[in-house]
Amino acid sequence: MKPLGPIPPGYEAVDGVLAIDGVPVARLIDEAGGTPLFVYSANLIRARVAALRHAMPERLGLHYAVKANPFGPILHLLSQLVDGFDIASGGELGFVQEVGIDPAWVSFAGPGKRDSELEAAIAAGVTINLESENEAGRALAIAERLAVTPRLAVRVNPDFDLKGSGMKMGGGAKPFGLDAERVPALVRQVLAAGADWQGFHIFAGSQALDPAAIIAAQAQSLDLAARLASEIGARPPRCNLGGGFGIPYFPGEQALDLAPIGAALAERFAALPAELEGTAFCLELGRYLVGEAGVYLTRIVDRKLSHGEVFLVTDGGLHHQLAASGNFGTVVRRNYPVAIATRFDAPVEEEASIVGCLCTPLDRLADKAGFPRAEPGDVVAVFCAGAYGASASPAAFLGQGPAREILV
Ligand SMILES: *Cc1c(COP(=O)(O)O)cnc(C)c1O
């Protein structure tokens, strides 16, 4: 039998059935109108933000990376909990505007911003994290045409990476940001053009579970920001230190210990060089805020045997949960935390594979893992589904369409 990933804390059985915020999944599915369904827990998101606030220095702002989950009710909830939003497209600008988030709270990173996206963001007063000299030129020209003072920060492609991270976004040749040695010249140009220079954006990677790696990357980010500021001869109003806080998805992975990260940052903040004394620092986190607060529920429609192996076939699949199927940036397929939600506290009785309804061998939600015996009608829960699920999966594939989503 292959192991399953660890089920995140905060989920329990009520009368044998998985409950989310105390409500059994059968009721949630009824309320939502059926499966497949993403359920997000507001209480778990609140608890996660509170834990971060408790562990991190007060001076550190928390931003939400909308890319992780742009579901409107989640954006609305987080607008009451965090200090800023990071978007990565004109589409995401539309999402934050729809829920009434103040554009002054929003920054816009991402390569390949079109003129139309720059114009909408600059007109709204969003901070642009410039990804290149070309983009800076276009942003300045658009602002001049609109007769507004643009808020511009420079995204730095750091000269280091986040060790052990699932997705490296710094160190070496990258399509993101400006190589560090080219940053001072661009900042001088932005200042000379009369723009409102907002500082630096330094994002080194994602999905790290080793506090030492995050501490090292943050220390290197602070050193880099200080070095750039001193070379430019201007103090950055803001510095986005990136994020990279990971969550355990796979067997053997452990939750990130926040305490040493907060302690190390507090120590650095207490001894900042003069260039950074007045700088406002923030983290931008996606999956860490919402990933473990989401569960994907899909109903078993068939149970079959092939060459002695049990297959539980569901009404969902990789078109909603590409990451759980192992097809979103993983090299070796491993099992996510998956359970039979309608037999949540029953013992393991058999080895089974849980597959989706798509006609492709890629569509596998759990591979040869141990489960209680499940039948058609039972509901499967895929955990860690709150980030990079619904919006990061090919919902149109095979004409299936999107899953339902609710925030409880
Ligand atoms: C993807 C991304 C994030 C969010 O990453 P998580 O791993 O979900 O925290 C934050 N900032 C930038 C620039 C990103 O590209």
The ligand as a Gaussian input file, in Angstrom:
#p B3LYP/6-31G(d) Opt

LIG

0 1
 C        2.818000      32.229000      -6.708000
 C        3.313000      33.430000      -6.024000
 C        3.011000      33.622000      -4.666000
 C        2.247000      32.639000      -3.837000
 O        2.949000      31.457000      -3.627000
 P        2.458000      30.429000      -2.507000
 O        3.389000      29.286000      -2.636000
 O        1.060000      30.076000      -2.826000
 O        2.546000      31.121000      -1.186000
 C        3.444000      34.789000      -4.080000
 N        4.129000      35.714000      -4.786000
 C        4.449000      35.537000      -6.092000
 C        5.221000      36.584000      -6.789000
 C        4.049000      34.393000      -6.741000
 O        4.381000      34.230000      -8.022000

